[in-house]
């Protein structure tokens, strides 16, 4: 079953809800990125494996979780309770079945759910990825799944940027790099809490 990497920075309030909704057989790895609210302690008390990543940044936390994972398929999901973990099988199952190499979940956010600057940055980055790769995205996919070995190989090629945002975008860009790989990338809509 898949490992679920949950990058965390001060998510003490969201963690109980997120971890309680984890699908049966999915193994959560909470990657604490310097929380000061006891997030790591709460995650451990709730039975999650906790990895500490001192390098700040979402990409650094995702990469640390990927390295710590042992399952063939790895999912990544924001841990702020904006996504329902019960949607993870919709994202992981096509990868597990060999139908796609990378599956991205797209938020169906209600108006006002994202801060204006976050919505603008998301839009700008999806347009840039479309320009560079030809893959049409409407969201950067805060819930996604792929094979661990493929992501580790990618990580070794982009080690210089592993701690930056680029590592999170690179799989999407590379998936759209050729017609074959673009056809092996898919999206699934996810519900917003």
Phi and psi restraints in degrees (value plus and minus 20) as a CYANA .aco file:
   2 UNK   PHI     -94.1   -54.1
   2 UNK   PSI     132.9   172.9
   3 UNK   PHI    -111.6   -71.6
   3 UNK   PSI     122.8   162.8
   4 UNK   PHI    -136.8   -96.8
   4 UNK   PSI      94.7   134.7
   5 UNK   PHI    -108.6   -68.6
   5 UNK   PSI     103.5   143.5
   6 UNK   PHI    -138.6   -98.6
   6 UNK   PSI      74.4   114.4
   7 UNK   PHI     -86.0   -46.0
   7 UNK   PSI     112.3   152.3
   8 UNK   PHI    -152.3  -112.3
   8 UNK   PSI     111.8   151.8
   9 UNK   PHI    -159.9  -119.9
   9 UNK   PSI      81.4   121.4
  10 UNK   PHI      37.3    77.3
  10 UNK   PSI      40.4    80.4
  11 UNK   PHI    -136.7   -96.7
  11 UNK   PSI      12.7    52.7
  12 UNK   PHI     -76.4   -36.4
  12 UNK   PSI     -58.4   -18.4
  13 UNK   PHI     -93.0   -53.0
  13 UNK   PSI     -53.3   -13.3
  14 UNK   PHI    -103.6   -63.6
  14 UNK   PSI     -49.2    -9.2
  15 UNK   PHI     -74.3   -34.3
  15 UNK   PSI     -66.6   -26.6
  16 UNK   PHI     -78.9   -38.9
  16 UNK   PSI     -62.1   -22.1
  17 UNK   PHI     -85.9   -45.9
  17 UNK   PSI     -67.4   -27.4
  18 UNK   PHI     -81.9   -41.9
  18 UNK   PSI     -70.0   -30.0
  19 UNK   PHI     -88.3   -48.3
  19 UNK   PSI     -51.2   -11.2
  20 UNK   PHI     -91.0   -51.0
  20 UNK   PSI     -38.6     1.4
  21 UNK   PHI    -123.4   -83.4
  21 UNK   PSI     -12.1    27.9
  22 UNK   PHI     -85.0   -45.0
  22 UNK   PSI     108.9   148.9
  23 UNK   PHI     -81.9   -41.9
  23 UNK   PSI     129.7   169.7
  24 UNK   PHI     -77.2   -37.2
  24 UNK   PSI     110.9   150.9
  25 UNK   PHI      70.5   110.5
  25 UNK   PSI     -31.0     9.0
  26 UNK   PHI    -108.7   -68.7
  26 UNK   PSI     110.4   150.4
  27 UNK   PHI    -121.9   -81.9
  27 UNK   PSI      91.6   131.6
  28 UNK   PHI    -101.2   -61.2
  28 UNK   PSI     115.6   155.6
  29 UNK   PHI    -139.1   -99.1
  29 UNK   PSI      93.6   133.6
  30 UNK   PHI    -109.6   -69.6
  30 UNK   PSI     101.0   141.0
  31 UNK   PHI    -123.5   -83.5
  31 UNK   PSI      85.3   125.3
  32 UNK   PHI    -100.9   -60.9
  32 UNK   PSI     105.1   145.1
  33 UNK   PHI    -128.5   -88.5
  33 UNK   PSI      15.1    55.1
  34 UNK   PHI      82.3   122.3
  34 UNK   PSI       8.9    48.9
  35 UNK   PHI     -80.9   -40.9
  35 UNK   PSI     126.6   166.6
  36 UNK   PHI    -135.1   -95.1
  36 UNK   PSI     -15.8    24.2
  37 UNK   PHI    -125.5   -85.5
  37 UNK   PSI      -7.7    32.3
  38 UNK   PHI      62.6   102.6
  38 UNK   PSI      -3.0    37.0
  39 UNK   PHI     -75.3   -35.3
  39 UNK   PSI     -65.2   -25.2
  40 UNK   PHI     -82.7   -42.7
  40 UNK   PSI     -63.9   -23.9
  41 UNK   PHI     -82.9   -42.9
  41 UNK   PSI     -62.4   -22.4
  42 UNK   PHI     -83.9   -43.9
  42 UNK   PSI     -65.1   -25.1
  43 UNK   PHI     -80.7   -40.7
  43 UNK   PSI     -64.8   -24.8
  44 UNK   PHI     -81.7   -41.7
  44 UNK   PSI     -62.9   -22.9
  45 UNK   PHI     -83.1   -43.1
  45 UNK   PSI     -48.5    -8.5
  46 UNK   PHI    -109.5   -69.5
  46 UNK   PSI     -14.8    25.2
  47 UNK   PHI      72.7   112.7
  47 UNK   PSI     -14.2    25.8
  48 UNK   PHI    -104.0   -64.0
  48 UNK   PSI     128.9   168.9
  49 UNK   PHI     -96.4   -56.4
  49 UNK   PSI     115.6   155.6
  50 UNK   PHI    -137.0   -97.0
  50 UNK   PSI     111.3   151.3
  51 UNK   PHI    -137.8   -97.8
  51 UNK   PSI     116.0   156.0
  52 UNK   PHI    -121.7   -81.7
  52 UNK   PSI     107.7   147.7
  53 UNK   PHI    -139.8   -99.8
  53 UNK   PSI      88.3   128.3
  54 UNK   PHI     -94.1   -54.1
  54 UNK   PSI     -45.7    -5.7
  55 UNK   PHI     -91.9   -51.9
  55 UNK   PSI     102.6   142.6
  56 UNK   PHI     -90.6   -50.6
  56 UNK   PSI     127.4   167.4
  57 UNK   PHI     106.3   146.3
  57 UNK   PSI     124.4   164.4
  58 UNK   PHI     -80.1   -40.1
  58 UNK   PSI     -63.0   -23.0
  59 UNK   PHI     -82.6   -42.6
  59 UNK   PSI     -61.8   -21.8
  60 UNK   PHI     -83.2   -43.2
  60 UNK   PSI     -61.6   -21.6
  61 UNK   PHI     -86.3   -46.3
  61 UNK   PSI     -63.3   -23.3
  62 UNK   PHI     -81.3   -41.3
  62 UNK   PSI     -64.3   -24.3
  63 UNK   PHI     -85.7   -45.7
  63 UNK   PSI     -59.8   -19.8
  64 UNK   PHI     -82.7   -42.7
  64 UNK   PSI     -59.7   -19.7
  65 UNK   PHI     -86.5   -46.5
  65 UNK   PSI     -59.6   -19.6
  66 UNK   PHI     -81.4   -41.4
  66 UNK   PSI     -65.3   -25.3
  67 UNK   PHI     -83.9   -43.9
  67 UNK   PSI     -55.5   -15.5
  68 UNK   PHI     -97.4   -57.4
  68 UNK   PSI     -41.5    -1.5
  69 UNK   PHI     -88.8   -48.8
  69 UNK   PSI     133.0   173.0
  70 UNK   PHI    -144.7  -104.7
  70 UNK   PSI     -35.4     4.6
  71 UNK   PHI     -96.4   -56.4
  71 UNK   PSI     137.0   177.0
  72 UNK   PHI     -84.2   -44.2
  72 UNK   PSI     -61.6   -21.6
  73 UNK   PHI    -125.3   -85.3
  73 UNK   PSI     112.8   152.8
  74 UNK   PHI    -141.7  -101.7
  74 UNK   PSI     111.1   151.1
  75 UNK   PHI    -126.0   -86.0
  75 UNK   PSI     131.0   171.0
  76 UNK   PHI    -145.5  -105.5
  76 UNK   PSI     118.0   158.0
  77 UNK   PHI    -170.7  -130.7
  77 UNK   PSI     115.7   155.7
  78 UNK   PHI     -79.0   -39.0
  78 UNK   PSI     125.3   165.3
  79 UNK   PHI    -132.8   -92.8
  79 UNK   PSI      12.9    52.9
  80 UNK   PHI    -121.2   -81.2
  80 UNK   PSI      -8.5    31.5
  81 UNK   PHI      49.2    89.2
  81 UNK   PSI      -0.7    39.3
  82 UNK   PHI    -106.3   -66.3
  82 UNK   PSI     -32.7     7.3
  83 UNK   PHI    -146.7  -106.7
  83 UNK   PSI     127.4   167.4
  84 UNK   PHI    -114.1   -74.1
  84 UNK   PSI      99.0   139.0
  85 UNK   PHI     -78.0   -38.0
  85 UNK   PSI     -40.9    -0.9
  86 UNK   PHI     -83.3   -43.3
  86 UNK   PSI     -35.9     4.1
  87 UNK   PHI    -103.3   -63.3
  87 UNK   PSI     -27.3    12.7
  88 UNK   PHI     -75.5   -35.5
  88 UNK   PSI     -61.2   -21.2
  89 UNK   PHI     -79.5   -39.5
  89 UNK   PSI     -50.9   -10.9
  90 UNK   PHI     -84.3   -44.3
  90 UNK   PSI     -47.5    -7.5
  91 UNK   PHI    -112.9   -72.9
  91 UNK   PSI     -59.7   -19.7
  92 UNK   PHI    -101.5   -61.5
  92 UNK   PSI     -56.7   -16.7
  93 UNK   PHI     -78.8   -38.8
  93 UNK   PSI     -62.7   -22.7
  94 UNK   PHI     -83.2   -43.2
  94 UNK   PSI     -51.7   -11.7
  95 UNK   PHI     -91.1   -51.1
  95 UNK   PSI     -65.7   -25.7
  96 UNK   PHI     -81.0   -41.0
  96 UNK   PSI     -54.2   -14.2
  97 UNK   PHI    -102.4   -62.4
  97 UNK   PSI     -25.2    14.8
  98 UNK   PHI      59.7    99.7
  98 UNK   PSI      -7.1    32.9
  99 UNK   PHI     -95.8   -55.8
  99 UNK   PSI     -53.0   -13.0
 100 UNK   PHI    -161.2  -121.2
 100 UNK   PSI     141.3   181.3
 101 UNK   PHI    -114.5   -74.5
 101 UNK   PSI     -48.2    -8.2
 102 UNK   PHI    -161.8  -121.8
 102 UNK   PSI     107.9   147.9
 103 UNK   PHI    -141.3  -101.3
 103 UNK   PSI     108.1   148.1
 104 UNK   PHI    -132.6   -92.6
 104 UNK   PSI     113.0   153.0
 105 UNK   PHI    -109.5   -69.5
 105 UNK   PSI     123.7   163.7
 106 UNK   PHI    -135.9   -95.9
 106 UNK   PSI     114.2   154.2
 107 UNK   PHI     -92.4   -52.4
 107 UNK   PSI     121.7   161.7
 108 UNK   PHI    -128.5   -88.5
 108 UNK   PSI      48.5    88.5
 109 UNK   PHI     -95.3   -55.3
 109 UNK   PSI     120.0   160.0
 110 UNK   PHI     -93.1   -53.1
 110 UNK   PSI     135.7   175.7
 111 UNK   PHI     -75.7   -35.7
 111 UNK   PSI     110.7   150.7
 112 UNK   PHI      66.8   106.8
 112 UNK   PSI     -22.2    17.8
 113 UNK   PHI     -90.6   -50.6
 113 UNK   PSI     -51.5   -11.5
 114 UNK   PHI    -128.4   -88.4
 114 UNK   PSI     123.0   163.0
 115 UNK   PHI     -81.6   -41.6
 115 UNK   PSI     126.3   166.3
 116 UNK   PHI     -74.0   -34.0
 116 UNK   PSI     -61.1   -21.1
 117 UNK   PHI     -86.7   -46.7
 117 UNK   PSI     -55.1   -15.1
 118 UNK   PHI     -89.0   -49.0
 118 UNK   PSI     -61.5   -21.5
 119 UNK   PHI     -82.9   -42.9
 119 UNK   PSI     -62.5   -22.5
 120 UNK   PHI     -85.0   -45.0
 120 UNK   PSI     -65.2   -25.2
 121 UNK   PHI     -83.8   -43.8
 121 UNK   PSI     -60.9   -20.9
 122 UNK   PHI     -80.7   -40.7
 122 UNK   PSI     -64.9   -24.9
 123 UNK   PHI     -84.1   -44.1
 123 UNK   PSI     -65.5   -25.5
 124 UNK   PHI     -82.1   -42.1
 124 UNK   PSI     -62.9   -22.9
 125 UNK   PHI     -90.0   -50.0
 125 UNK   PSI     -57.9   -17.9
 126 UNK   PHI     -86.7   -46.7
 126 UNK   PSI     -57.5   -17.5
 127 UNK   PHI     -86.0   -46.0
 127 UNK   PSI     -59.7   -19.7
 128 UNK   PHI     -85.5   -45.5
 128 UNK   PSI     -61.8   -21.8
 129 UNK   PHI     -83.9   -43.9
 129 UNK   PSI     -59.0   -19.0
 130 UNK   PHI     -81.9   -41.9
 130 UNK   PSI     -64.4   -24.4
 131 UNK   PHI     -81.0   -41.0
 131 UNK   PSI     -63.5   -23.5
 132 UNK   PHI     -97.8   -57.8
 132 UNK   PSI     -53.1   -13.1
 133 UNK   PHI    -137.3   -97.3
 133 UNK   PSI     -40.8    -0.8
 134 UNK   PHI      66.6   106.6
 134 UNK   PSI     -25.6    14.4
 135 UNK   PHI    -102.3   -62.3
 135 UNK   PSI     107.3   147.3
 136 UNK   PHI    -108.2   -68.2
 136 UNK   PSI      97.6   137.6
 137 UNK   PHI    -146.2  -106.2
 137 UNK   PSI     128.0   168.0
 138 UNK   PHI    -135.1   -95.1
 138 UNK   PSI     -22.8    17.2
 139 UNK   PHI    -171.6  -131.6
 139 UNK   PSI     130.0   170.0
 140 UNK   PHI     -95.1   -55.1
 140 UNK   PSI     -19.1    20.9
 141 UNK   PHI      51.3    91.3
 141 UNK   PSI      53.2    93.2
 142 UNK   PHI     -91.0   -51.0
 142 UNK   PSI     -26.1    13.9
 143 UNK   PHI    -146.4  -106.4
 143 UNK   PSI     101.6   141.6
 144 UNK   PHI    -170.8  -130.8
 144 UNK   PSI     141.9   181.9
 145 UNK   PHI    -163.8  -123.8
 145 UNK   PSI     126.3   166.3
 146 UNK   PHI    -181.7  -141.7
 146 UNK   PSI     151.7   191.7
 147 UNK   PHI     -96.8   -56.8
 147 UNK   PSI     115.2   155.2
 148 UNK   PHI     -78.2   -38.2
 148 UNK   PSI     -66.3   -26.3
 149 UNK   PHI     -82.2   -42.2
 149 UNK   PSI     -60.4   -20.4
 150 UNK   PHI     -84.1   -44.1
 150 UNK   PSI     -60.0   -20.0
 151 UNK   PHI     -90.4   -50.4
 151 UNK   PSI     -56.4   -16.4
 152 UNK   PHI     -85.1   -45.1
 152 UNK   PSI     -59.9   -19.9
 153 UNK   PHI     -82.1   -42.1
 153 UNK   PSI     -61.7   -21.7
 154 UNK   PHI     -82.1   -42.1
 154 UNK   PSI     -63.4   -23.4
 155 UNK   PHI     -80.7   -40.7
 155 UNK   PSI     -56.5   -16.5
 156 UNK   PHI     -91.0   -51.0
 156 UNK   PSI     -47.3    -7.3
 157 UNK   PHI    -100.6   -60.6
 157 UNK   PSI     -42.0    -2.0
 158 UNK   PHI    -139.1   -99.1
 158 UNK   PSI      12.8    52.8
 159 UNK   PHI     -76.5   -36.5
 159 UNK   PSI     -53.8   -13.8
 160 UNK   PHI     -84.8   -44.8
 160 UNK   PSI     -45.6    -5.6
 161 UNK   PHI    -130.9   -90.9
 161 UNK   PSI      -7.5    32.5
 162 UNK   PHI     -79.1   -39.1
 162 UNK   PSI     -49.8    -9.8
 163 UNK   PHI    -111.1   -71.1
 163 UNK   PSI     -15.2    24.8
 164 UNK   PHI    -132.2   -92.2
 164 UNK   PSI     154.2   194.2
 165 UNK   PHI     -79.4   -39.4
 165 UNK   PSI     -47.4    -7.4
 166 UNK   PHI     -78.7   -38.7
 166 UNK   PSI     -56.3   -16.3
 167 UNK   PHI     -79.5   -39.5
 167 UNK   PSI     -55.0   -15.0
 168 UNK   PHI     -91.6   -51.6
 168 UNK   PSI     -51.0   -11.0
 169 UNK   PHI    -108.1   -68.1
 169 UNK   PSI     -46.1    -6.1
 170 UNK   PHI     -75.8   -35.8
 170 UNK   PSI     -63.4   -23.4
 171 UNK   PHI     -79.1   -39.1
 171 UNK   PSI     -57.5   -17.5
 172 UNK   PHI     -87.0   -47.0
 172 UNK   PSI     -62.5   -22.5
 173 UNK   PHI     -84.4   -44.4
 173 UNK   PSI     -67.7   -27.7
 174 UNK   PHI     -86.6   -46.6
 174 UNK   PSI     -53.0   -13.0
 175 UNK   PHI     -83.8   -43.8
 175 UNK   PSI     -47.7    -7.7
 176 UNK   PHI    -115.5   -75.5
 176 UNK   PSI     -12.3    27.7
 177 UNK   PHI     -91.1   -51.1
 177 UNK   PSI     -39.9     0.1
 178 UNK   PHI    -163.4  -123.4
 178 UNK   PSI     136.9   176.9
 179 UNK   PHI     -77.1   -37.1
 179 UNK   PSI     -57.5   -17.5
 180 UNK   PHI     -85.0   -45.0
 180 UNK   PSI     -67.5   -27.5
 181 UNK   PHI     -91.9   -51.9
 181 UNK   PSI     -53.0   -13.0
 182 UNK   PHI     -83.3   -43.3
 182 UNK   PSI     -54.9   -14.9
 183 UNK   PHI     -94.3   -54.3
 183 UNK   PSI     -32.1     7.9
 184 UNK   PHI    -120.5   -80.5
 184 UNK   PSI      -9.1    30.9
 185 UNK   PHI    -130.0   -90.0
 185 UNK   PSI     114.4   154.4
 186 UNK   PHI    -158.4  -118.4
 186 UNK   PSI     146.8   186.8
 187 UNK   PHI    -145.4  -105.4
 187 UNK   PSI     130.5   170.5
 188 UNK   PHI    -152.8  -112.8
 188 UNK   PSI     115.0   155.0
 189 UNK   PHI     -96.3   -56.3
 189 UNK   PSI     117.3   157.3
 190 UNK   PHI    -137.4   -97.4
 190 UNK   PSI     131.0   171.0
 191 UNK   PHI    -100.6   -60.6
 191 UNK   PSI     125.2   165.2
 192 UNK   PHI    -121.1   -81.1
 192 UNK   PSI     118.1   158.1
